[in-house]
């Protein structure tokens, strides 16, 4: 019996290929985009973290409430205090990473790698196994002193005494050592540190943090840090991961960490001055805290699209079923029961849904690949999104649900009709349709589509606001890349080398400026140190933890950063005893208020926990280093004096900076000594990545909104076309007794605009609450922005007017004589 229904439904769909293709394509779009968004949601929000017993992992971070700055790094001494005092934690591990440092290996040339410095308990806290060798042990923290290396000299890695223990990644092991099992015990040099390889981490070992922190996701080398107590007062910035003890609740552990933070504020004046609070958060939700609501909002948008698609296909099904009333009535007259007549209709709906689900899986694969590869976003696990078993199951369930939604309704409506009476009432199909139900469906479609359009408008205005933010530098024409040479040399040579490189790069045709610095804006690196006005020597509560950078002379001119007062660095400032500093406008305001800081002094814990006095020579505009929008710390700039490496170079050109990369690479590799370059990024790319959450959401919602508007317009067109057919006799009579084309046109288009107006009202009410889910992505635009609402209403009314015009125009061309004769 079911097979006959299947064959009957399949023949019916083949007889109307246009209807079939339209329904399947519409459903494939709705199901496909929903499946793609579900895959992202599953990868980012639902899938467990790639660590053992990951639900017990937590993150400990710090908030400087006096400065409205959250998620700041934690200094070494505070990490040590947390490890000692947090009895409700089964270990707290600290990590910091650096991109693109140079590593020397026995018998192999240097290579640029991603490098992490970690406490020895990190792999135990994460419960990450070793693929080969062993993990770190506590004894690795008590390392011997680093080997003495003469300036300008070389040394034998195989003979040098290691000062650290190192674990290398599985991928680096395969790439650099060919998976050689004898790698254990080999020496490598990272920076000026010689390390002994003790283990190889499991494949695909990752460090997961919010992308804005700039933590390297997949370090090549993990270096054990010495005892944190030996680094008290240093300028290193740690991120902390911990594991709850079995039986401990989040609330209890959070309370203990807050108590530890309170004790630090009581004991350390600088913590009190900044009102630094420690905060403990479950790791998985913390990773996506910035974007969780936005992801859920996109999931809701995909669900709206699927509902709109189902409603539209249901309307098409109602229309098609109504056109077949006479055929169905004949079947009843021949003895078929109403159930046997309606059942093939339901099977037909399931066939359409099955075709839509199959097409949806194909579309989901294509669209997901496009989303992940072409649209960067600040989500830590977006690259793990894929069409897996869960996504396929979702797609199948979505197809079945869609079939029930748009198939069951027309079948039930038709089962309640007196089909046999149709044979005695008209020579033409009655085209009976539940007009009120159809109107309600269209109103729902309009309302849901309008919500998507408003969300799109809000994100568009936010993106425009982001593009107008003053970054403190001009990103156009800038390309940044990493390059570091760690060979030991005399101070004079350490100063001369970057100056020679700058001259070589500046000689490249098209280059207008060259500079180098410790970090690059928006790269995620945030080196910090304690600093304050001279009064901080007697009153440590005046100390602040601010971001610092080390730059070459000419840095601010190359970056097009405005000099507000004083001067910037010159080559005369490049000397071992140089103690000059340039403050940004935020730091100058903190230390000196409205007074001029030029010629005054500050104190800072620069490479020591003791106060070092610096003379302020200039004030520059604040550069956006951590985020395009939102609060961030002040910046202090120090001249390069050979004590810190210049990790990043920036080259400016008046044209396309990417076209200079090959020439820059040649200049660096042919220098003496040759210097490698890696991690090439344009500043525009860094800015775009930082604001990619808004751009990505805008692209998705714009696609959804356009598609939903088109589907809604098709649905409205179908309703009005049906209305014209149902009211053919009425329209003919009106025309016969003198009604002109304008009044007939107004009758039809007025009905469509009435439905649209009601739908816009419903959509406005839904959007007032729904758009609040986008608040984390909105910049300078409230969720109830009237301009966005008005623009969306005008745009949608334009689409609706086009959809109404075509049926209304057809009604005015009706020949009343022919219509009355054929009725």
N, C-alpha and C positions, 0 to 999 in steps of 0.2 A: 504493500500500500504506500509506504513512504517513498519507495523507489519511483512509483508512478507520479507521486506528487513532485518529486525531484525532477523527473523528465518533463512534466507539464510546466513547471516553473522555468526550467531552462529554456524550453521552446518559446515561452512567452517573452523572456528577456532577449532571446535572439531576434524575435520579430521587431523589437524596438531597440536597435543598437544605440541610438542617440541617448535615449533615456538610461540605458544600462551603463554606457561609458560615463555619462555625466554623474550618475550616482556613485559608481565605483571610484572615479577620480576624486570626487568631493570627499568621500569617506576616507580614501587613502591619504589625502592631505590632512584631514582632521586627526586620524589615528596616527599617522606618521609623525607629525610634529609633537603630538602628545607623548609618543613613545621616546622620541629623542630627548625631550625635556625630562621625562621620567628617568632616562639613563643618566643624565647629569645629576638629577636629584638623588638618585640611588648611589652614584659614585661619591658625591660630596657629603650627603647627609646621612645615608642609611647604612652603607657598607662599613663593616668594622675596620678599624685602623690596622695596618700591617704589623702589629706587635702582639706579643703574647698577652692574653688576659687584658686586652686594651681598655676595657670599661673601667679599670681601676687606675688608669693613668690620668694625672692632673698636671696643670701648668701653674707655676707660681710666677707672678709678675708684679710690677710695682706701679703705683699711681702717685704722681706729684700733685696733690690736690691744691696746694697753694698756687700752682701755676696752670691748673686745669689741663695737665698733660697726663695721659694714660699710657699704660703698657710700655713703660721705660725699662731699660735694662737694669740688671742688679749687679753691683760691684762685688769683687771677690770676697771681702770680709763679710758682707751681708749673706752671701751664699753659704759661707762657712758657718755662720751663726744659725742659719736655717737648718743645715745638715745636722748640727749638734743638738738643737733644741726641739726639732719637730719629731716628737716621739710617736705620733700617729701615722707617720710616713714610713714606708718600707724602702727608704732610699730616696734621695733627692740628687739629681745629676745636673751639671751645668755644661753648656755648650756655647761655643762661638765659632763662626766660620769666616773664611776669607776666600774670595774667588780668585782664580788665576794666579796662584803663587808658583814659584819655580821649584822643582824637585830634581836633585841629582841622584842617580842610581849607579851602582857599581858597573862599570864597563859600558854604560849607556849614556846617550846625550841627555842634557836637561830637558824637562818637559813641563809645560804649564798645567797645573792641576787645580781642582777645588779642594780646599784643605779645611779641616775642622780641628779645633782644640777642645778636648772634653775631659771631664773628670773620669776617673777610672771605673766608676760604677755605672756609666751610661748604658752599656749594653746589658747589664744586669737589670737595671730599672726598666728598660724597654723589652727585656726578654727576647733579645735578638741573638740567635746562635751563630757560631763560627762555622764557616765552610771548611776551614783548614787552620791548624794551629790552635792557639788559645786566645781567650779574651784578656782584657786588662785585669790585673790583680792589685790590691792595695799597695803592695810594695813598689809598683810602678810610679807612685806619686813621690817617693823618696829617691829621686834620681841623683846620680853623681853630677858634679859641675860640668858645664860644657867644655869641650876640648879647646885648648888655646890654639888660635889660628893667627898667624902673622899677617899684618896688613900687606896686601899685594902678593901674598904667597898662596900656595896651594897645599892640599893635604890629601892623603890616601883614605878614601872612605872605608876601605876594608880594614885599615889599621886604626882608624880614629875610634876613640872610646865613645860609645853612644851616651847621650845625655837624656834621651827620652825613649819611651816605648811607643810603637806605632802599629796600628791595624790598618790594612789597606782594603779597599772595596774589592768585591769579587770581579767587577767589571775592569777595574784598573789592573788587577792580578792577571786577567786574561789578556788585556791589551798590552801591558808593559812587560810582563814576564812570561807570556804564553802559557799561563797556568802551571808553571814550574813548581812542583811541591817543595823543592829545596829552597824556596824564597825565604822561608822562616829562618831568622838569624841574620839576614842580609841587612846592610846599613843603607839608609837613604838620608839625604840632607834636605830639610825644608827650612827656608830662611837660612840662618846660620846655625841651625840646630841639627845635630847628627842623631838619627833615631834608628833603633833596631826593630825590624819587623817581627812581631810576635804572633800575628794571626791574620786571617783573611775573613772578612765579614760575609754573611750569607748573601746570596744574589738579591739584587734590588733592595738593599737596605737603604732606608730613606729617613731624612729628618723632616718632619712635618710641622711647619709653623705658618701663621698668616704670611702671605707673600710680601706684604709691606715691611716685614722685619728684615728682609734681605738675607735670610738664612739659606745657605746652599742646600738644595734638596738632596743631592746625591754626592757627598764628598768622596774624593778619591783616596785621601789619607786622613786617618783619625789619629791625632797625636795626644798622648796622655799629658795632662798638665801637672806640674808639681803641686805640692800641698798648697791649697788656697790661702792658708794662713801666712804663707811666705810672700803673698802678693797683696797683703792688706794695704789699702790706700792707693792701689794702682789704678790705671785708667781703663782697664779692660772691662768690656761690657758683656755680661752673660745672660743667656736665656736658660730657664730652669724647668726641667721636667721631673716629676716625682711620681711615686706609686703609693697608693693607699695601703695601709696594713689591712689584712683580712679582718672583716668585722667592723672596720671603721667607716663611718658615714661621711659624706661630703660636708655636711653641716659641722660635724665635730672637727674635722681637719681644717676647715675654713676658719673656724673660731680660733684654733691654736695658731694658725699662720697670722691671723690678724693680731693676736696677742704678742707674737714675736715682733711684728712690725711696730706695735706700740712701745715695746721695750727698746727697740732701736731708736725710735724718736726720742725716748726719754734719755738715752745714753749718748746719742750722737747728735751734736748740735746741727749739723748740716741736714740730717734727716728731719729734724724738727722744723727747721727753717722752710724746707720745701714741703713739709707736711706729707712725707712719703708714707704711703700705706701699702703693705704687702697684701696681695689678693690671690686666692686659690680658685681655679676654675677647672671643671672636667675638660679633658683635652679635646675630645671630639667636637662638642659644641663650640669650644673656644676657637677652634681652627676656622670655623665658618661664621663666627659671631657677626662679622662685618657684612656678610652677604646672605645670611640665612633667610631673612624676611624677603629679600629680593628674589632668591631662588624659589621660595614658596609662592611669591607673587607671580613669577613666570609659570610655575606649575598651575596656578589658578587660571592664568591667561590661556594656557594650553587647554585646560578643561573647558573654559568658555568657548574656545574655538570648536572643540569637539561637540559641545551642546548645540552650538549654532548649526554645525554641519548636520547633526542628527535631526534638528528641527526642520532644516531645509529639505532634507531627503524625505522626511515624513510628509511634508507638504506635497512634494512631487509624487509620492506614493498615493496620497489621498486623491490627487488629481487623476493619476493613471487608473486607479481603481474605480473612480467615478465614471470614467470614460468606458469602462468595461462592464457597466451595470447590466446592459442588455444581454451581453454574452453570459454573465453569471445567472441572470434570470432564466435564460434558455436551459442552462444546465439543471436548475432546480425543477423546471417544467418537465424535464426528462427523468426526474426521479432522484436527483442528488440531494442529500441532506444539506442544510446550511453549513454544518461543520465541515463536510467534505468539500464544499465550495470555497470556504474561507481558508482552510488549511494550506492549500497550495500558495495562497497569497503570503502566508507567514513563512513558508519554506523559501519563497522567492526573496523575501527580505533577508533571510539568513544567508542566501547565496550572495546577495549584494554585499552584505557585511563581511562575508568571507573573502570576497574579492578585494574589498577595501582594506581588510587586515593584511592580506598578502602584499598589496601595494604599499601599505603603511610600513611594513618591515623594510622593504626596499628603500622607501623614501627616508625612513629613520636612519638607516645606515649611511646614506648619502649626506643627509643634513647634519648628522652628528659629527661625521668626519670634517665637514665644513666648519662647524661651530668650534670644534676643539683645535683644529689646525690654523684657521684663519683669524679667529677672534680671541685674542688673549683676554684673560680675566683673572682677577685676584682671588682665585679659589685654589687651595692647596692640592686638591686631588682631581681637578678637572681633566687632567691628561689620562686618568684611569677610567673615564667614562667609555662605555662600550655597549653594544647590543648583545647582552649575554642572556642566559636563561631567564633571569628575572624580567628583562625587557621584553623578551618574546612572550612570556606568560602575560605580561601586562597588555601587550598588543592583542593577544588572543582574547583576553577578557574584555578589552575595549571593543573589539569587533563584535563579540557576543552581546555586550551591553548595548552597543549601537543598534544591532539588529533587533533587539527587544524594544528599544525606545521607538524607532521609526517603523518597525514592522508590526508590532502588536496593536498599536493604536489604529491604523487603517483597517486591520482585520476585524477588530472588535466593532468598530463603527459600521463596517459593512455587514457584519453578522446580525446587526439589529435593524437592518433595512428590510422593508417589504419588497424584496426583489421581484417576486412574481407579479406584483401589481404594476411593475414598470412596463410589462408587455402590453397593458391595456391603456396606458396614459400618453404615450408619445411615440412618434415615428423616429425621433432622434434620441441619442443618449441624453439622459436627464441632466448629466453633469451635476448630480446632487453632491454638494459638499457642505460640511458643517461650517458655514461662513464665520460664525462667532469663534469657533475653535481655530480656524485658519488665521483670523485676525489676531487672536491672542498669541499664536505662534510667531507671527511677524513682529508683533510688539516686543515679544521676548528677544527675538533676534536683534531688533534695533537696539534695545536696551543693552544687551550684552556687548554688541559691537561698539556701542558708544563708550562703554567703560574702557575698552581696549584703546580706542582713539584718544580718550582723555589721558590715559597712562602714557601713550606715545607722545602726546603734546607736552606733558610735564617733563618727561625725560629729554625731549628735544630742547626745551628751555633751560634745563639743567646743564645739558652738554654745552649749550651756547654760553652759559654763565662760566663754566669751567674754562672754556677757551679764552675768556677775557681776564682770567686771574693773572695778576702781576707775579711772575715767577722770580723776579730779581735777576734774571739773565735772559738772553735771547737764544732760544733753542735752534732756530733756523740756521742751517749751515754748519752745525757743530757735529763732529763725529768723535766718539770717545772709545778708547781701547786700553786694555791692560798691558803693561810691560814693566818687568822688574828684573834687575840684574843684581844677584846677591853675592857676587864674589867680593871677598874682602879686599879693600884697597885703602890707600892713604886718604886723609880728609880732603886734601886738595883735589885728588882725582875723583872722589865721591861728589864733590861740588862741580867739577868741570864736566863730568860725563853728561848730566842732563842738560847743561848749557850747550854742549856740542850737539847733542841730539836735537835740541830746539832749533839751532841754526840750520841743521840738515833738513829738518821738516819744513822750516820757513822758506827754504829755497825752492820747494816744489812749486811749479807753476799753478796758480789758482789759490794757493794758501794765503790767507790774510792775517792769521794769528795762530800762535802755538803756545800752549801752556801745559803744565802738569800739576797734579795734586794728589793728596793721599786718597781722596774719595771723589766720586762724581755724584752730583745731585740726582736724587730719585733712584739711586742704585740699591738702596736698602742698607748701606753701611752707615753706622752711627757711632764713630769713636767719640768718647766723652771724657771729661775731666772735671774735677772740682775747681771752682774759681770764684772770685768775689772781689769787692772793693778793698782798699787797704784796711778798712776797719775789720775785715774778716780775720786778720791776724790775731786780734784780741777777742773778737766775737765770732766764733766759728758758725753761729747761726746765720751769718751773712753769706756763707758759702752756697753756691749753686752748682748743680751738675749740668754742664752745658756741652753742646757738641763742639768739637774743634776740627780744624783741617790744617794741613800743611801744604803750602802752595809755592810755586815759583814766582819770581817777580814778573809782572805783566799778566797775572792770572785774571784780575778783575777787568782789565781792558779787553782781554780775549773773550771773556764771558759776557761782555757788555753789561757789567754790573755797575750801577751808579755809585760814584764816590760822593758821600754826603759831606764829609769834613776831613781835613787833614790830607795825608798822602798815603800811598800804598807802598809795597816793598820795592826796593831796588837791589842791585847786585851787592851794594855795600852792606846790606843787612845779612848777607850769607857768610857769617863768621861764627866760630864756635861759641863766642861769648855774647852773641846777639840775643837780646831779651826785649824784642819789640813785638807788638801785637796789633792787629786790626780787628775791631769789633764790628759786628753787624748792628743795625739800628735797634734791634730788640735787646741785645746785650748792653748797648750803651744806655738804653732807657732803664734797664734793671739796675745797673751799677751807679749811674750818675743822674738819673731823672732827666730834667730838662737842661742841665748844665752841660757845657762842652767838655767832652772827655779828653780832648787833645792835650798831650803833655802830662796827663795824670797817669797814675799807675793802678794796676790790678795785681792780685796775687792768684797763683794757680798751682795745683799739684801736677806739675808737668814732669812725667816720667819719674816721679818720686812722691812720697806722701808728705814731704816738707813743702812749705810755702816758697814759691819762686816768684820774684817780683818782675813784672813786665811793664814796659812803658807803652802807652796807647799812642799810636802815630796816626790812626785814621779810623773813620767810620764809613761803612758801606751799606747799601740797601740789603735787606734780608733776602737771602736766597732760599727758595723752597727746596729742601733737601730730602724730606721724608714723605711728604704728601702734597699734592697740588692744592688741596683744600684741607681745612681743619687746623687745629692747634699743633705747633711743634716748637721745639726748644730753640734757644738762641744759638748763634754760631760765633766762634772765635777763630781767627786765622793767624797762623804762625809761619814765619819764613822757613824754607828748606835749609837746614844747616847740617845735613849729612847724618842726622840722628834718626830720622825716619825715612822710609822709602817712599818714593813717588810712584804709587801703584798705578795711577791712571794718567793717560795723556789725552788732551783735547785739542783737536785741530779744526780751525774755522776756515770756511771758504765761502765765496760769494755765490757759488753754484750748488750743485748736488753733491753733498759730502761723500756719498757712497762711491762716486767715481774716483775719489782720491785714494781709496783703500789700497789698491795695488801699488801705487807710487809710494805711499807711506810704508807699506810692508817692505818694499825694496830698500828704502832709505834706512829703515831700522836694521834689517838683516845685513846690510853692507857696511854698517858702522863698525868702528873698532873700539871696543869689542862688539861683535854682533849681538843684537838684542831682539828677543822674540816679542811678538805681539799677539794678543788673543782677545776674545770677548769683545768684538767690534760692535758698537751700537751707536746709532745716531741719537742725539738728544731728543729729537722729535719722537723717536721710538720709545724712549724712556718716559717721556711725558704721556704719550698715548697709552702705554702700559699702565701707568699710574691711574689714569682716568678710564681704563677699559671697562670697569664694571658698568658705568653709566652708558658707555657706547654699546657694549654688548647687549644690555637690557633694551636699549633703544632699538637696535637692529632687530631683536626678536619681536618686541612688541609692535614695531612698525610692520613687520611681515605679517604678524597675526592680525593686526588691525586692518590692513589692506585686504587680506584674504577674507576676513570676516565681513568687511563692508561689501565686497563683491558678492559673497554668498548671500548676504542679507538682501542686497539689491536684486539678485536673481529670484530669491524667495518672494519679495514684494512684487516683482514683475509677474511671477506665476499667479499670485493671488489676484492681482488686478486683471490679468488676462482671463482668468476663470470668471471673475466678476462680469467682464464684458460679455462672455459667452452665456452666462446664466441670465443676464438681464438684456439679452438681445431683443426680445419682444418688447420689453419696456422701453428700451432706447429707440426702437423703430417707431413705436407709437408716439413717443415724445417728438421725434423728428417729423412724423406725419402731421401732427397738429401744430407744427410751427416752431419747435425748438431749434435754435441755430447751433452751429458747430461749437461756438464758444461755451454755451451752457452745457453741452454734452461733454466737452473737454474738461470743464470745471467739475462736473459730477464725478468723473472717474479720478482725475488727479487730486481732487479734494479728499476723496476717500483715502487715497494713498498717503497724502500729507497728514491727514488726521491720525492714521496709524503711526506714522513716523513721529509726530509730535508727542503722542502718548508714550511711545517707546523712548524718546529722548528724555521725557520726564522721569520714567522708571530708571533709565540709565544714569541720570544725574544723581538720583538718590543712592543707587548702588555705588557709584564712583566716589561719593562723599566719604564713604567708609572704606571702600576697597583700596583707594589710592594711598592710604596711610601705610600700606605694606611696602611702598616704594620710598619711604622717608630716608632710608639709609643711602639711597642713590641720588636724592634730590639735593641740589646745591643752589641756594638763594631763591628757591621756589617753594611756596607752601603747597601741601597736597590739595588744597581747595582753590588753587590759583584761578581767578576768574578769566584771565586771558586764555589759558589753556582750555577751559571749559567752553568759552565762546568760540574759539577757533575750531575746536572739534565739532561743535554744533553746526557751524557754518559749512565746514567740509562735508559733514555727513548729510546735511540737507541738500547739498549739491548732488551727491551720489543718489539720494532718494528721488530727487526731482527727475534725473535722467531715467531711473527705473520706472517712474510713474508716467513719464511722457509717452513712451512707446505704446502701451495699451490704450492710453487716452487718445492718442493720435489715431489708432486703429478704429476706435469707437466713432470718431467723427467722420471716418470714411465709409461707414456702414450705409448700404442702400436699403432704405426702409421697405420698399416694395418687395425686394428679394427676400428680406428677412421675414416679413409677415407672410409671404406666400409659402416659405419653407418651414414655418413654425407649426 
